[in-house]
Amino acid sequence: MTEQPTRGAGGDGAATDAARELPAGSVVDRAAADARRFVLLVAHTGRADINDIVRQVRQRLAADGVELVGLADEAPALALPVTDGSPVELVLALGGDGTLLRAAERARPLGVGVLGVNLGRMGFLAEADADRIDQVLDAIIGRRYRAVDRMTVDVTVQLDGIGVYSSWALNEISIEKATRERILDVVVEVDGRGLSAYGCDGVLVCTPTGSTAYAFSAGGPVLWPAVQALLVMPLNAHSLFARAAVVGPDSIVTVHLDPDGHGAVLACDGRRTVSIAAGARVQVRRGSTPVALVRLGEEPFTDRLVRKFDLPVHGWRDRRH
């Protein structure tokens, strides 16, 4: 996606009048929305302070002609009007990485970017922490931001040659044993050729974005976002060859569950889960539709990695690299 054109934070009187706050729970009229600006909010509603934060964000945006709208199941609790999703120019996520992943589910079919403000602990995917929220709102109002596409993965599950499930993920597809006391027996294939059989807790197939999520916690390598690849990682495998494998972006990774073994649980970004039977074949490939993450500056990924994980960058004689 290309960089958005820059616009001043103000606006003429008509634009300001048109963006008067709507009553909470009301539905935005799509025809009337053509000349107005809307931002869809996805928030961590479990936070005690979320209503105060949302109220301040809404007032600040409305003062410059941008209406903040909410999801049908969240808007009433957050005192926001409801939108059907189509008129928004971006999705604003207030919370942690879980909130941003939920926001990505809304933004992807709309073809708009996700701008994350971290209210949690790590918030690796978020563009800014809570103390920079004023800068975030200024950028939204002035359209001073750019959207960068991130690779996704599509997954399909077949049982006896019949498709039984399909979905997608921004971070990873996980196939894990359904019960704690069992071992999951699988064969992993790449482009139709067997790679290895594993007795394991599960298998992850990740995007570069997902390499800093579940896979990172499991000891996997970090892939820079510019790397177009899939990361295949067995979890706690009883095998001498239990290493992560980085395969080409157009490869098809298949995880075949032993027909005489046990079923598993498939999870997309840890959010959408489904039970799969023994003998199922799980195919993962590059996603047909990326997710656009909104960036406000030009911070290199290396700097983000160092900042988020508080990595030591002082070498010999206290020399900074």
Secondary structure, DSSP 4 states (H G I P E B T S, - for coil): -PPPPP--S---HHHHHHTPPPPTT-B--TTGGGGSEEEEEEE-TTSTTHHHHHHHHHHHHHTTTEEEEE-TTTHHHHT--B--STT-SEEEEEESHHHHHHHHHHHHHHT-EEEEEE-SS--TT-SEEGGGHHHHHHHHHHT--EEEEE--EEEEEEETTEEEEEEEESSEEEEEESSTT--EEEEEEETTEEEEEEEESEEEEE-TGGGGTHHHHTTPPP--TT---EEEEEES-SSS----EEE-TT--EEEEE-TTS--EEEEETTTEEEEE-TT-EEEEEE-SS-EEEEESS---HHHHHHHHHT---B-GGG-B-
